[in-house]
């Protein structure tokens, strides 16, 4: 297994643990819709959170969350639409990012709630 895949799994584990400690409830992990994937689907109160987890090793030129460009956002929105339709979700949907930077002996986790908003709803 490549280092990038292991790093990504580790980042998802850390993000999930962080969210669970704050009262979020896991609905799905690595949920697939066609060729699109949602890393984590979480619930909190009246919200359904579509969570994208991004990580990089330091030093990096950008922050991990900056990897979530318009194309990735559109894929997440499309996958979320399929999930909402399939499971008849009535909660308000939010698109969040968990950004993790790995250093030699530690990591930094940044949670960005409502990181982007679909232009035409979902």
N, C-alpha and C positions, 0 to 999 in steps of 0.2 A: 504494500500500500504506500502511495506517495506521501511525502511530507506535507504537501498542501492538503490532502484529504484528511490526514491525521490532525493537522492544525484546525481544519474546519470542523471536524467532529468535536474536538476539544472545546472550541469556541462555542459551539451549540450547547454542549454540556454545561459550560459555565453560564451562558445566557439563560438556559432553562432553570438552573439552580437559583440564579439571582432573581428571576421573575417569580418562581415558586415561593421563595422566602418573603416576597412582597405581597403575597396573597393572590397571585394570578393562578388560574387553573388551566392545566394543559388539556386541550382537545385533540390536537394532532401534532405529530412531529414528522417532518419530511413528507408532507402530503403532496401527491402528484395529481396533476390534471393535464393529460396529454404529455407534452414534453416540458411543462412548467412545474416548478416545485415551490412550495411554501415551507420555509424552514420550521417555523413554529406557529401554531394557531392556538391562541390563549384566550381566556375569558377573564374579565374583571368587572364586577358590578353589571352595569348595563351595556358594556362594550365587548365586542369581539375584536381581538388584536391579531392582525396579520403581521408577523414579526420576521424580518429579514436579519440574519446574523452575518456580519462581515468581520474579517480579521486580517491583520498584517503583522509581520515581524518588524520590530524596530531595528535600525532606523528606516523610516519610510518617508517618501516624498509627500504623501497625502495621508489623511485620516481614513480608516477603513470605511466609514460611512459614505465617503465621497465616491466609492465604487458603485453606489446605487444610482445609476444614471437613469435617464428617461426610458430607455429600452427596458431595463430591469423593472422599473416602476410599472410600465405597461403590462409586462408579463405577470407581475404580482396582482395587478388589478384584474386581469383576465382570469387568472387562477382563482382569485377570491370570488369573482362572480360565479364561477362554476361551483365552488364550495357552498356559497350562499343559496344558490338554486337547488343543489342536490340535497342539502340538509335543512332547507326552509328556515334559514337564519333570520330572526327578526331584530336582533340587537344592532345597535349602531356599530359600524365597522371603522376601525382605525388602523392605519399602516404605520408601524413602528420599526425602528432599526436599533439593533444592539451592535455596537462597534467595539471591537476588542483589539488592543495593541499588545503584542507579546514582547516582553523584554527578557533578558537572560534568566533572571531569577523571579520575575513577577509579571503581572499583566495589569492593564488599565481597561476598565469596562465603562462605556458610556451608553446610556439608554436615551434614545431620542423618541419620545412619544409623538404620535401624529406627525411623523417626519415628512410626509407628503399627503396631499389631498387630491383624489381624482377630480379632474376638471368637470366631468359630467355625471358625477355620482356613480354609484355601482348598484 
